[in-house]
Structure formats: C-alpha cells, structure tokens
Amino acid sequence: MSGKKSSVLNKISIVVLFGSIIGAVFVGIMVYMLLSPVDPKALNKALISTVVIQITFLIPVYLIRVLINRMVVTKLNTISKAMNEISMGNLDYEIKIEKTGDELEELADSFERMRISMKTIMEKLEKGEL
C-alpha cells in the first residue's frame, strides 16, 4: 500500500468544521433578519456574532480532537505497528501501551497473548515437539 493515509479523526474533524460553519452562518442570518428592521448596523452585528460563535465553538472542538488523538489514535497506531511487525514474522515485537483500563488496553493485551502463543507454537515446531 502506497500513498498518504487518511485518518478517521481528520475526516470527523472536517465534518465537524463544516457543520460548525453552517451553524454559525445560520445564526448570523437569523441575527441579521431579527435586527435588520430596527438596527441599521444589523449586518455588522450578524457578522460579528457569526465569527464569535465560530471561534467559541472551534476552540473546544480542537481541544477534544487533541485529546482523542492522544487517548485513542496513538494507541491504535501503536497496536497497528505491532500487528504489522508480527505479521512480518517478528514474533519478538511486544506491544507497549500505557495501562489505562480501557478497551484499547484490552485489545493490546489480547494481541500480546496471541503473539506469545504464536511464538511458543513456532518454537515447539522448530524443536519438533509438535
């Protein structure tokens, strides 16, 4: 496989970004429609509210994205790298992820047990015990 990898997190971020832009523009239009009969500066207020809403929304979304990257994507990449190494015959490659008690730790532990079992079977085959 060659080419650039496309991250699921990047795809989700793009969807959230477009959704937030659409939402902020919708709010700006509503502000303009409500204020235009009574305020000559309705367009300025609508634009300002659109920008403020967009910035206010994107800051926490960006922070959540960074947390998801640290807590999930990094672990998945570690597990994926270990799976690739082991699939290429390197049965000595250990999966090393921090202990957090979540499903990804459980997945890594299960894969590590499978690696050890495969290594044991291969050693027995080499010795002629199987």
N, CA, C and O atoms as a MOPAC input file, in Angstrom:
PM7 MOZYME 1SCF
protein

 N      0.83300 1    -1.19200 1     0.00000 1
 C      0.00000 1     0.00000 1     0.00000 1
 C      0.86700 1     1.24200 1     0.00000 1
 O      1.68900 1     1.44300 1     0.89400 1
 N      0.68100 1     2.05400 1    -0.99000 1
 C      1.41900 1     3.30700 1    -1.01500 1
 C      0.44100 1     4.45100 1    -1.02800 1
 O     -0.75200 1     4.25900 1    -1.26500 1
 N      0.93600 1     5.62800 1    -0.77600 1
 C      0.07100 1     6.79900 1    -0.74400 1
 C     -0.11100 1     7.28800 1     0.67100 1
 O      0.33700 1     6.66800 1     1.63600 1
 N     -0.76700 1     8.39500 1     0.76500 1
 C     -0.96200 1     9.03100 1     2.06100 1
 C     -2.14300 1     8.38900 1     2.78500 1
 O     -3.19500 1     8.15700 1     2.18900 1
 N     -1.96100 1     8.10500 1     4.07400 1
 C     -3.03800 1     7.53700 1     4.87100 1
 C     -4.04800 1     8.62400 1     5.23100 1
 O     -3.69000 1     9.77100 1     5.49800 1
 N     -5.29700 1     8.23400 1     5.23100 1
 C     -6.36400 1     9.16800 1     5.58900 1
 C     -6.87800 1     8.78000 1     6.97500 1
 O     -7.36300 1     7.66600 1     7.17200 1
 N     -6.77500 1     9.68000 1     7.91000 1
 C     -7.16900 1     9.42300 1     9.28200 1
 C     -8.67200 1     9.61600 1     9.47100 1
 O     -9.25800 1    10.56700 1     8.95200 1
 N     -9.27700 1     8.71300 1    10.21200 1
 C    -10.69500 1     8.84700 1    10.54400 1
 C    -10.91000 1    10.12500 1    11.35300 1
 O    -11.91400 1    10.81400 1    11.17600 1
 N     -9.98300 1    10.43300 1    12.22500 1
 C    -10.09500 1    11.64200 1    13.03600 1
 C    -10.08500 1    12.89400 1    12.16500 1
 O    -10.80300 1    13.85100 1    12.45700 1
 N     -9.28800 1    12.90300 1    11.10700 1
 C     -9.28200 1    14.04200 1    10.18600 1
 C    -10.62100 1    14.17700 1     9.46900 1
 O    -11.12200 1    15.28600 1     9.28500 1
 N    -11.19700 1    13.04900 1     9.06700 1
 C    -12.49300 1    13.07500 1     8.38800 1
 C    -13.58600 1    13.60000 1     9.32600 1
 O    -14.42500 1    14.40500 1     8.92200 1
 N    -13.56600 1    13.14600 1    10.55600 1
 C    -14.54800 1    13.62900 1    11.53600 1
 C    -14.36000 1    15.12100 1    11.76900 1
 O    -15.33700 1    15.86300 1    11.86400 1
 N    -13.11000 1    15.56300 1    11.86100 1
 C    -12.82800 1    16.98500 1    12.08100 1
 C    -13.36200 1    17.84200 1    10.93800 1
 O    -13.88300 1    18.93200 1    11.17200 1
 N    -13.23800 1    17.35900 1     9.71200 1
 C    -13.74700 1    18.10800 1     8.56000 1
 C    -15.26700 1    18.21200 1     8.61900 1
 O    -15.82700 1    19.27600 1     8.35300 1
 N    -15.93500 1    17.12100 1     8.96300 1
 C    -17.40400 1    17.14400 1     9.07700 1
 C    -17.83300 1    18.12300 1    10.16100 1
 O    -18.76500 1    18.90200 1     9.96100 1
 N    -17.15900 1    18.08800 1    11.31000 1
 C    -17.49200 1    18.99800 1    12.41100 1
 C    -17.22900 1    20.44700 1    11.99900 1
 O    -18.02300 1    21.33300 1    12.31400 1
 N    -16.13300 1    20.68800 1    11.30500 1
 C    -15.80600 1    22.03400 1    10.85200 1
 C    -16.89500 1    22.57900 1     9.92200 1
 O    -17.37800 1    23.69500 1    10.11300 1
 N    -17.27400 1    21.79400 1     8.92500 1
 C    -18.31900 1    22.25100 1     8.01400 1
 C    -19.65500 1    22.43400 1     8.73300 1
 O    -20.39300 1    23.37800 1     8.45300 1
 N    -19.95700 1    21.53200 1     9.65600 1
 C    -21.19000 1    21.67500 1    10.43100 1
 C    -21.19700 1    22.94000 1    11.26700 1
 O    -22.21700 1    23.62200 1    11.36800 1
 N    -20.06000 1    23.25100 1    11.86500 1
 C    -19.99400 1    24.46100 1    12.69000 1
 C    -20.09000 1    25.72100 1    11.83800 1
 O    -20.69700 1    26.70900 1    12.25100 1
 N    -19.49400 1    25.68900 1    10.65800 1
 C    -19.59300 1    26.84400 1     9.75400 1
 C    -21.04700 1    27.06100 1     9.34400 1
 O    -21.54400 1    28.18600 1     9.37300 1
 N    -21.72300 1    25.98500 1     8.96400 1
 C    -23.12800 1    26.09200 1     8.56800 1
 C    -23.97200 1    26.61400 1     9.73000 1
 O    -24.82700 1    27.47900 1     9.54300 1
 N    -23.72800 1    26.08300 1    10.92900 1
 C    -24.47100 1    26.54800 1    12.10600 1
 C    -24.22500 1    28.00800 1    12.41700 1
 O    -25.16400 1    28.74600 1    12.71500 1
 N    -22.97800 1    28.43400 1    12.35300 1
 C    -22.65000 1    29.83400 1    12.64900 1
 C    -23.24600 1    30.77300 1    11.60300 1
 O    -23.73700 1    31.85000 1    11.94100 1
 N    -23.20500 1    30.36800 1    10.34400 1
 C    -23.80400 1    31.19400 1     9.28600 1
 C    -25.31400 1    31.28400 1     9.49500 1
 O    -25.90700 1    32.34900 1     9.32700 1
 N    -25.92400 1    30.17300 1     9.85900 1
 C    -27.37400 1    30.17400 1    10.12900 1
 C    -27.71300 1    31.14900 1    11.25300 1
 O    -28.66500 1    31.92300 1    11.14600 1
 N    -26.93300 1    31.10800 1    12.32800 1
 C    -27.16800 1    32.04600 1    13.44200 1
 C    -26.96400 1    33.48100 1    12.97000 1
 O    -27.74900 1    34.36200 1    13.32300 1
 N    -25.92500 1    33.72900 1    12.18000 1
 C    -25.69100 1    35.07400 1    11.65900 1
 C    -26.84900 1    35.57300 1    10.81800 1
 O    -27.24100 1    36.73500 1    10.92300 1
 N    -27.39900 1    34.70500 1     9.98500 1
 C    -28.55900 1    35.07800 1     9.16400 1
 C    -29.76200 1    35.39800 1    10.04700 1
 O    -30.48400 1    36.36400 1     9.79800 1
 N    -29.97200 1    34.59100 1    11.06700 1
 C    -31.10100 1    34.83200 1    11.97700 1
 C    -30.92700 1    36.16700 1    12.71900 1
 O    -31.88400 1    36.92600 1    12.87000 1
 N    -29.71100 1    36.44200 1    13.17500 1
 C    -29.44900 1    37.71600 1    13.85700 1
 C    -29.72700 1    38.87700 1    12.90000 1
 O    -30.35000 1    39.86700 1    13.28200 1
 N    -29.26300 1    38.75100 1    11.66700 1
 C    -29.49400 1    39.81200 1    10.69100 1
 C    -30.98800 1    40.00200 1    10.43000 1
 O    -31.47500 1    41.13200 1    10.39500 1
 N    -31.70200 1    38.91500 1    10.24900 1
 C    -33.13900 1    39.01000 1     9.95700 1
 C    -33.91300 1    39.63500 1    11.11800 1
 O    -34.85500 1    40.39900 1    10.90600 1
 N    -33.50800 1    39.30700 1    12.34000 1
 C    -34.21000 1    39.85100 1    13.50200 1
 C    -33.87000 1    41.32000 1    13.75100 1
 O    -34.72800 1    42.09500 1    14.17400 1
 N    -32.62400 1    41.70100 1    13.48900 1
 C    -32.19100 1    43.06900 1    13.79200 1
 C    -32.36500 1    44.06000 1    12.63800 1
 O    -32.45000 1    45.26400 1    12.87900 1
 N    -32.42100 1    43.58700 1    11.40400 1
 C    -32.43500 1    44.49400 1    10.25400 1
 C    -33.59900 1    45.49800 1    10.26100 1
 O    -33.39700 1    46.62700 1     9.81300 1
 N    -34.79800 1    45.15700 1    10.74100 1
 C    -35.86100 1    46.17600 1    10.74800 1
 C    -35.62500 1    47.30600 1    11.75000 1
 O    -36.14100 1    48.40900 1    11.56900 1
 N    -34.84700 1    47.03900 1    12.81100 1
 C    -34.70300 1    48.03400 1    13.87500 1
 C    -33.29500 1    48.60600 1    14.02800 1
 O    -33.11600 1    49.62400 1    14.69700 1
 N    -32.30200 1    47.97500 1    13.42400 1
 C    -30.91500 1    48.40500 1    13.63600 1
 C    -30.20200 1    48.53900 1    12.28900 1
 O    -30.10900 1    47.56900 1    11.53700 1
 N    -29.70000 1    49.73400 1    11.98500 1
 C    -29.00100 1    49.91500 1    10.70400 1
 C    -27.66300 1    49.16100 1    10.64500 1
 O    -27.13300 1    48.92700 1     9.55900 1
 N    -27.12200 1    48.78400 1    11.80000 1
 C    -25.85400 1    48.05000 1    11.83000 1
 C    -26.08100 1    46.54400 1    12.01800 1
 O    -25.23200 1    45.84400 1    12.57000 1
 N    -27.21200 1    46.06900 1    11.56200 1
 C    -27.56700 1    44.65700 1    11.74100 1
 C    -26.57200 1    43.72900 1    11.04100 1
 O    -26.21900 1    42.67900 1    11.57800 1
 N    -26.12300 1    44.10800 1     9.85800 1
 C    -25.19000 1    43.26000 1     9.12600 1
 C    -23.86900 1    43.11700 1     9.88400 1
 O    -23.32100 1    42.01800 1     9.96300 1
 N    -23.35700 1    44.20500 1    10.43500 1
 C    -22.12000 1    44.14200 1    11.22500 1
 C    -22.29900 1    43.24100 1    12.44800 1
 O    -21.43200 1    42.42200 1    12.75500 1
 N    -23.41300 1    43.39700 1    13.13400 1
 C    -23.66800 1    42.56600 1    14.31800 1
 C    -23.83100 1    41.10000 1    13.94200 1
 O    -23.39100 1    40.21700 1    14.67700 1
 N    -24.45700 1    40.83900 1    12.80900 1
 C    -24.61700 1    39.45800 1    12.35500 1
 C    -23.26100 1    38.83800 1    12.02000 1
 O    -23.00100 1    37.68600 1    12.36700 1
 N    -22.39600 1    39.60100 1    11.34700 1
 C    -21.06700 1    39.08800 1    11.01100 1
 C    -20.23500 1    38.84100 1    12.26400 1
 O    -19.55200 1    37.82300 1    12.37500 1
 N    -20.29600 1    39.76100 1    13.18900 1
 C    -19.55000 1    39.60400 1    14.44500 1
 C    -20.04900 1    38.38500 1    15.20600 1
 O    -19.25200 1    37.59500 1    15.71100 1
 N    -21.36400 1    38.22900 1    15.28900 1
 C    -21.90300 1    37.06600 1    16.01000 1
 C    -21.49900 1    35.76200 1    15.32500 1
 O    -21.22900 1    34.77000 1    16.00200 1
 N    -21.45300 1    35.75100 1    13.99600 1
 C    -21.02800 1    34.55200 1    13.26100 1
 C    -19.58200 1    34.19600 1    13.59300 1
 O    -19.26900 1    33.03500 1    13.85500 1
 N    -18.71300 1    35.18600 1    13.58100 1
 C    -17.29700 1    34.94200 1    13.87000 1
 C    -17.10000 1    34.51300 1    15.32100 1
 O    -16.33900 1    33.58600 1    15.59600 1
 N    -17.77600 1    35.17700 1    16.24300 1
 C    -17.63800 1    34.83800 1    17.66900 1
 C    -18.12600 1    33.42100 1    17.93600 1
 O    -17.47800 1    32.66400 1    18.65800 1
 N    -19.25900 1    33.06400 1    17.35900 1
 C    -19.79300 1    31.71000 1    17.55100 1
 C    -18.82600 1    30.68100 1    16.97600 1
 O    -18.57600 1    29.64800 1    17.59700 1
 N    -18.28400 1    30.95700 1    15.79700 1
 C    -17.36300 1    30.01700 1    15.16500 1
 C    -16.11900 1    29.81300 1    16.01900 1
 O    -15.69800 1    28.67700 1    16.23600 1
 N    -15.53700 1    30.87900 1    16.49500 1
 C    -14.33600 1    30.77500 1    17.33300 1
 C    -14.66100 1    30.07800 1    18.64900 1
 O    -13.90900 1    29.21100 1    19.09400 1
 N    -15.75900 1    30.44400 1    19.26300 1
 C    -16.15800 1    29.84400 1    20.53400 1
 C    -16.39800 1    28.34500 1    20.38800 1
 O    -16.12800 1    27.57700 1    21.31100 1
 N    -16.89900 1    27.93500 1    19.24200 1
 C    -17.16000 1    26.52000 1    19.01300 1
 C    -15.88100 1    25.76100 1    18.68000 1
 O    -15.68700 1    24.64400 1    19.15800 1
 N    -15.02200 1    26.34000 1    17.88100 1
 C    -13.85500 1    25.61500 1    17.38800 1
 C    -12.77800 1    25.37800 1    18.44300 1
 O    -12.05900 1    24.38200 1    18.36900 1
 N    -12.65500 1    26.25400 1    19.40000 1
 C    -11.62400 1    26.05900 1    20.43300 1
 C    -11.85400 1    24.76500 1    21.21600 1
 O    -10.93600 1    23.94900 1    21.30500 1
 N    -13.04600 1    24.54300 1    21.78900 1
 C    -13.23600 1    23.26200 1    22.50000 1
 C    -13.19400 1    22.05300 1    21.56500 1
 O    -12.72500 1    20.98700 1    21.96300 1
 N    -13.67500 1    22.20200 1    20.33000 1
 C    -13.61900 1    21.08600 1    19.38400 1
 C    -12.16500 1    20.71700 1    19.10400 1
 O    -11.83300 1    19.53300 1    19.04800 1
 N    -11.30500 1    21.69700 1    18.93000 1
 C     -9.88400 1    21.42400 1    18.69900 1
 C     -9.26300 1    20.72300 1    19.90900 1
 O     -8.49100 1    19.77700 1    19.75000 1
 N     -9.59300 1    21.17900 1    21.10100 1
 C     -9.05900 1    20.54800 1    22.31000 1
 C     -9.53800 1    19.10300 1    22.43900 1
 O     -8.76900 1    18.22700 1    22.83500 1
 N    -10.79300 1    18.85500 1    22.11100 1
 C    -11.32400 1    17.49000 1    22.14900 1
 C    -10.59900 1    16.62300 1    21.11700 1
 O    -10.28900 1    15.46300 1    21.38800 1
 N    -10.33000 1    17.18200 1    19.94200 1
 C     -9.61200 1    16.44000 1    18.90600 1
 C     -8.21400 1    16.04700 1    19.38000 1
 O     -7.76700 1    14.92400 1    19.14800 1
 N     -7.52900 1    16.97200 1    20.04100 1
 C     -6.19200 1    16.67600 1    20.56700 1
 C     -6.27100 1    15.55800 1    21.61000 1
 O     -5.43300 1    14.65600 1    21.62200 1
 N     -7.27700 1    15.61900 1    22.48300 1
 C     -7.43700 1    14.57200 1    23.49500 1
 C     -7.72600 1    13.21500 1    22.85900 1
 O     -7.15400 1    12.20400 1    23.26500 1
 N     -8.60900 1    13.18900 1    21.86600 1
 C     -8.91100 1    11.92800 1    21.18300 1
 C     -7.66200 1    11.38500 1    20.50700 1
 O     -7.41000 1    10.18000 1    20.52900 1
 N     -6.89100 1    12.26200 1    19.91500 1
 C     -5.65200 1    11.81800 1    19.27800 1
 C     -4.71300 1    11.17900 1    20.29800 1
 O     -4.13600 1    10.12200 1    20.04000 1
 N     -4.56500 1    11.81200 1    21.43800 1
 C     -3.65600 1    11.28200 1    22.47000 1
 C     -4.18900 1    10.00900 1    23.10800 1
 O     -3.42900 1     9.07700 1    23.37100 1
 N     -5.49500 1     9.96700 1    23.35700 1
 C     -6.06300 1     8.85500 1    24.11800 1
 C     -6.44400 1     7.64700 1    23.25400 1
 O     -6.48100 1     6.52300 1    23.75700 1
 N     -6.72200 1     7.85600 1    21.98200 1
 C     -7.21100 1     6.75500 1    21.15100 1
 C     -6.29300 1     6.49300 1    19.95900 1
 O     -5.77600 1     5.38700 1    19.80200 1
 N     -6.09400 1     7.49400 1    19.13400 1
 C     -5.38200 1     7.29300 1    17.86700 1
 C     -3.94600 1     6.83400 1    18.10300 1
 O     -3.45700 1     5.95900 1    17.38900 1
 N     -3.27800 1     7.39800 1    19.07100 1
 C     -1.89900 1     6.99400 1    19.35000 1
 C     -1.82900 1     5.51700 1    19.74100 1
 O     -0.93800 1     4.79300 1    19.29700 1
 N     -2.77200 1     5.07800 1    20.57300 1
 C     -2.80700 1     3.66000 1    20.96600 1
 C     -3.10300 1     2.76800 1    19.76600 1
 O     -2.47900 1     1.72000 1    19.59800 1
 N     -4.05500 1     3.18300 1    18.93200 1
 C     -4.37800 1     2.39600 1    17.74200 1
 C     -3.17600 1     2.29400 1    16.81300 1
 O     -2.92500 1     1.23300 1    16.24000 1
 N     -2.44000 1     3.37100 1    16.66000 1
 C     -1.24100 1     3.33800 1    15.81600 1
 C     -0.18000 1     2.40400 1    16.39200 1
 O      0.50100 1     1.69900 1    15.64900 1
 N     -0.04300 1     2.40000 1    17.71400 1
 C      0.91000 1     1.50300 1    18.36400 1
 C      0.52400 1     0.04600 1    18.14000 1
 O      1.37400 1    -0.78600 1    17.82300 1
 N     -0.75300 1    -0.25700 1    18.30500 1
 C     -1.23800 1    -1.62400 1    18.09300 1
 C     -1.07600 1    -2.01500 1    16.62800 1
 O     -0.66600 1    -3.13700 1    16.33100 1
 N     -1.38900 1    -1.11500 1    15.72000 1
 C     -1.26200 1    -1.38900 1    14.28300 1
 C      0.19100 1    -1.66900 1    13.89800 1
 O      0.47000 1    -2.57800 1    13.11600 1
 N      1.10900 1    -0.88200 1    14.45200 1
 C      2.53000 1    -1.09300 1    14.15900 1
 C      2.96900 1    -2.47700 1    14.65300 1
 O      3.69800 1    -3.19000 1    13.96400 1
 N      2.51800 1    -2.84100 1    15.84800 1
 C      2.87300 1    -4.15700 1    16.38900 1
 C      2.29500 1    -5.27500 1    15.52700 1
 O      2.96500 1    -6.27500 1    15.26800 1
 N      1.05600 1    -5.10300 1    15.08600 1
 C      0.43700 1    -6.11600 1    14.22600 1
 C      1.21300 1    -6.26500 1    12.92100 1
 O      1.40900 1    -7.38400 1    12.44600 1
 N      1.64900 1    -5.17000 1    12.34300 1
 C      2.44200 1    -5.22500 1    11.11600 1
 C      3.76500 1    -5.94500 1    11.34800 1
 O      4.16400 1    -6.78900 1    10.54400 1
 N      4.43900 1    -5.61900 1    12.43300 1
 C      5.71700 1    -6.26700 1    12.74600 1
 C      5.52900 1    -7.77500 1    12.91400 1
 O      6.29000 1    -8.56800 1    12.36000 1
 N      4.52500 1    -8.15700 1    13.67000 1
 C      4.29300 1    -9.57500 1    13.94600 1
 C      3.85900 1   -10.30500 1    12.67800 1
 O      4.24900 1   -11.45100 1    12.45500 1
 N      3.05300 1    -9.64300 1    11.84700 1
 C      2.62700 1   -10.28300 1    10.59900 1
 C      3.79600 1   -10.51600 1     9.64900 1
 O      3.73300 1   -11.38000 1     8.77500 1
 N      4.86500 1    -9.74000 1     9.82600 1
 C      6.06000 1    -9.91900 1     9.00100 1
 C      7.01800 1   -10.94600 1     9.60400 1
 O      8.11100 1   -11.15900 1     9.07900 1
 N      6.61000 1   -11.58100 1    10.70300 1
 C      7.40900 1   -12.65400 1    11.28300 1
 C      8.20600 1   -12.26800 1    12.51000 1
 O      8.88900 1   -13.11800 1    13.08100 1
 N      8.14500 1   -11.02800 1    12.93100 1
 C      8.89300 1   -10.59000 1    14.11100 1
 C      8.06200 1   -10.88400 1    15.36800 1
 O      7.37400 1   -10.00900 1    15.89400 1
 N      8.14500 1   -12.13600 1    15.83500 1
 C      7.34900 1   -12.54900 1    16.99400 1
 C      7.93500 1   -12.07000 1    18.31900 1
 O      7.36700 1   -12.34200 1    19.37700 1
 N      9.04500 1   -11.37100 1    18.27800 1
 C      9.64000 1   -10.80600 1    19.49200 1
 C      9.16600 1    -9.37900 1    19.74700 1
 O      9.49100 1    -8.79800 1    20.78300 1
 N      8.40900 1    -8.81000 1    18.82300 1
 C      7.94700 1    -7.41600 1    18.95500 1
 C      6.79300 1    -7.35900 1    19.95800 1
 O      5.74200 1    -7.96200 1    19.74300 1
 N      6.99900 1    -6.63400 1    21.04300 1
 C      5.97000 1    -6.51900 1    22.08100 1
 C      5.14800 1    -5.24900 1    21.90200 1
 O      5.66100 1    -4.20900 1    21.48900 1
 N      3.86500 1    -5.35600 1    22.22100 1
 C      3.00300 1    -4.18100 1    22.20200 1
 C      3.17800 1    -3.47300 1    23.53400 1
 O      3.01100 1    -4.06800 1    24.59900 1
 N      3.51400 1    -2.19800 1    23.45800 1
 C      3.71900 1    -1.41400 1    24.66800 1
 C      2.80100 1    -0.20200 1    24.63500 1
 O      3.08300 1     0.77100 1    23.93600 1
 N      1.69400 1    -0.25400 1    25.39500 1
 C      0.83100 1     0.90700 1    25.55700 1
 C      0.63100 1     1.11500 1    27.05300 1
 O      0.75400 1     0.18300 1    27.84800 1
 N      0.32300 1     2.34000 1    27.41300 1
 C      0.14900 1     2.64400 1    28.83400 1
 C     -1.10100 1     1.95300 1    29.36300 1
 O     -2.07200 1     1.74000 1    28.63700 1
 N     -1.05300 1     1.61600 1    30.62600 1
 C     -2.16200 1     0.92400 1    31.28600 1
 C     -3.22300 1     1.94200 1    31.69500 1
 O     -3.00700 1     2.76600 1    32.58400 1
 N     -4.36400 1     1.86800 1    31.03300 1
 C     -5.44800 1     2.81300 1    31.32100 1
 C     -6.75300 1     2.11100 1    31.67200 1
 O     -7.70600 1     2.75900 1    32.10200 1
 N     -6.80800 1     0.79200 1    31.49400 1
 C     -8.01000 1     0.04900 1    31.83700 1
 C     -9.13300 1     0.18500 1    30.81500 1
 O    -10.28800 1    -0.10300 1    31.12700 1
 N     -8.81000 1     0.61900 1    29.60000 1
 C     -9.86500 1     0.78800 1    28.59000 1
 C     -9.83500 1    -0.36100 1    27.57700 1
 O     -9.02900 1    -1.28500 1    27.69000 1
 N    -10.72300 1    -0.28300 1    26.59100 1
 C    -10.85200 1    -1.33000 1    25.59100 1
 C     -9.60000 1    -1.47600 1    24.73600 1
 O     -9.27900 1    -2.57600 1    24.28700 1
 N     -8.89600 1    -0.38100 1    24.50900 1
 C     -7.68000 1    -0.46000 1    23.70700 1
 C     -6.57100 1    -1.19300 1    24.45600 1
 O     -5.78600 1    -1.92000 1    23.84800 1
 N     -6.50600 1    -1.00500 1    25.75300 1
 C     -5.54800 1    -1.78200 1    26.54500 1
 C     -5.91800 1    -3.25800 1    26.49100 1
 O     -5.04300 1    -4.11600 1    26.37300 1
 N     -7.21000 1    -3.55500 1    26.57900 1
 C     -7.67400 1    -4.93600 1    26.49900 1
 C     -7.32800 1    -5.55600 1    25.14100 1
 O     -6.90400 1    -6.70900 1    25.07100 1
 N     -7.51100 1    -4.78700 1    24.06700 1
 C     -7.15700 1    -5.25800 1    22.72800 1
 C     -5.65900 1    -5.54400 1    22.63700 1
 O     -5.25200 1    -6.58300 1    22.11700 1
 N     -4.85100 1    -4.63200 1    23.13700 1
 C     -3.39300 1    -4.81000 1    23.10500 1
 C     -2.98100 1    -6.02900 1    23.92700 1
 O     -2.12100 1    -6.80200 1    23.50400 1
 N     -3.59100 1    -6.20500 1    25.10000 1
 C     -3.27900 1    -7.36300 1    25.94200 1
 C     -3.65900 1    -8.67200 1    25.23800 1
 O     -2.90800 1    -9.64700 1    25.28500 1
 N     -4.81200 1    -8.68900 1    24.59800 1
 C     -5.24800 1    -9.88500 1    23.86700 1
 C     -4.29000 1   -10.19700 1    22.73300 1
 O     -3.92100 1   -11.35100 1    22.51700 1
 N     -3.89300 1    -9.16700 1    22.01500 1
 C     -2.96400 1    -9.38000 1    20.91100 1
 C     -1.60600 1    -9.84100 1    21.42500 1
 O     -0.94700 1   -10.66900 1    20.79600 1
 N     -1.19300 1    -9.31000 1    22.55900 1
 C      0.08400 1    -9.72700 1    23.15200 1
 C      0.03100 1   -11.20300 1    23.55100 1
 O      0.99800 1   -11.93500 1    23.34300 1
 N     -1.09900 1   -11.64500 1    24.12400 1
 C     -1.24600 1   -13.06600 1    24.45700 1
 C     -1.19100 1   -13.92900 1    23.19700 1
 O     -0.59500 1   -15.00600 1    23.20600 1
 N     -1.80700 1   -13.46200 1    22.12300 1
 C     -1.77800 1   -14.19300 1    20.86100 1
 C     -0.35200 1   -14.27500 1    20.32600 1
 O      0.06600 1   -15.32000 1    19.82600 1
 N      0.39500 1   -13.18100 1    20.42800 1
 C      1.79200 1   -13.16600 1    19.97000 1
 C      2.61900 1   -14.18000 1    20.72800 1
 O      3.41100 1   -14.91400 1    20.13600 1
 N      2.43500 1   -14.22200 1    22.04900 1
 C      3.18400 1   -15.16900 1    22.88900 1
 C      2.81900 1   -16.60600 1    22.52500 1
 O      3.69100 1   -17.47100 1    22.44700 1
 N      1.53100 1   -16.85700 1    22.30400 1
 C      1.09400 1   -18.20100 1    21.90500 1
 C      1.69700 1   -18.59800 1    20.56400 1
 O      2.16500 1   -19.72400 1    20.39700 1
 N      1.68600 1   -17.68100 1    19.61800 1
 C      2.27200 1   -17.96600 1    18.30700 1
 C      3.76200 1   -18.24200 1    18.42900 1
 O      4.28500 1   -19.15600 1    17.79200 1
 N      4.43800 1   -17.45700 1    19.24100 1
 C      5.87400 1   -17.64300 1    19.42300 1
 C      6.15600 1   -19.01100 1    20.04900 1
 O      7.08100 1   -19.70900 1    19.63300 1
 N      5.36500 1   -19.38600 1    21.03800 1
 C      5.53200 1   -20.68200 1    21.69400 1
 C      5.30900 1   -21.82400 1    20.70900 1
 O      6.08200 1   -22.78200 1    20.68800 1
 N      4.27000 1   -21.73400 1    19.90000 1
 C      3.98300 1   -22.76100 1    18.90000 1
 C      5.11400 1   -22.84800 1    17.88500 1
 O      5.53000 1   -23.94600 1    17.51600 1
 N      5.61400 1   -21.70900 1    17.43000 1
 C      6.71000 1   -21.70700 1    16.45700 1
 C      7.97100 1   -22.34200 1    17.05000 1
 O      8.67200 1   -23.08900 1    16.36800 1
 N      8.25600 1   -22.04400 1    18.32100 1
 C      9.43000 1   -22.63800 1    18.97400 1
 C      9.27600 1   -24.15100 1    19.09400 1
 O     10.23200 1   -24.89700 1    18.88600 1
 N      8.06600 1   -24.59900 1    19.43300 1
 C      7.82100 1   -26.04100 1    19.53300 1
 C      7.93100 1   -26.70900 1    18.16900 1
 O      8.45300 1   -27.82000 1    18.06900 1
 N      7.45000 1   -26.05300 1    17.11900 1
 C      7.57100 1   -26.60200 1    15.77400 1
 C      9.03600 1   -26.74200 1    15.36800 1
 O      9.43800 1   -27.73900 1    14.76800 1
 N      9.82800 1   -25.71600 1    15.71200 1
 C     11.25800 1   -25.75000 1    15.36800 1
 C     11.99000 1   -26.86700 1    16.10200 1
 O     12.93200 1   -27.45300 1    15.57000 1
 N     11.55400 1   -27.16200 1    17.32500 1
 C     12.18600 1   -28.23400 1    18.11900 1
 C     11.62500 1   -29.59600 1    17.76400 1
 O     12.14000 1   -30.61700 1    18.22000 1
 N     10.57600 1   -29.62400 1    16.95800 1
 C      9.95400 1   -30.89000 1    16.57900 1
 C      9.03400 1   -31.45800 1    17.64000 1
 O      8.72700 1   -32.65000 1    17.62000 1
 N      8.59400 1   -30.63200 1    18.55800 1
 C      7.72100 1   -31.09000 1    19.63000 1
 C      6.25400 1   -31.17200 1    19.19300 1
 O      5.43600 1   -31.77000 1    19.89200 1
 N      5.92200 1   -30.58600 1    18.06500 1
 C      4.54300 1   -30.63600 1    17.54900 1
 C      4.48000 1   -31.38500 1    16.25900 1
 O      3.40300 1   -31.52700 1    15.68100 1

